[in-house]
C-alpha cells in the first residue's frame, strides 16, 4: 500500500464508497499527480465536504469544534469552519492558540495547561481580535 492509498483510506471511509469507486478515485489521483514530485500535499475537497456532512449528521445539531492538530493548514481550517455546523478551534498548545488568534481566529480553546512563559506573556495581549475570550 503506497502513501496515497493510505491517505485515501484515511479520508474515505470503507463504508462510504464501494471498492470500485475507491479504485477509480485512486487512479484519478495517480493520473493527476503523476508529474508532481513528492513531497507535496493535497486536499480532496469533495471528500472533505462528504466527511464534514457525515460528522454533522452524527453531531445532530451540536456544534463541532475542530481540533487544529488534525488540520495543519490555515486555509483548510478556515474552509472547514465556514461549513455550517462547525464552530471554533481546539488548539493543542497556548503558542498554537496565539498563532491562530494572530491570524484572526477568535473562538479558541486550549487543550492543555502550559508553563510556557513566553506564551503566557503573549496571552496577556489577548484578545488580539478585539473580542473577549469566553469563560467556560
Secondary structure, DSSP 8 states (H G I E B T S, - for coil): --HHHHHHHHHS-TTTS-HHHHHHHHHHHHHHHTT--SS-----HHHHHHHHHHHHHHHTT--EEEEGGG---HHHHHHHHTSTTEEEEEESSHHHHHHHHHTT---EEESS----HHHHHHHTT--TTS------
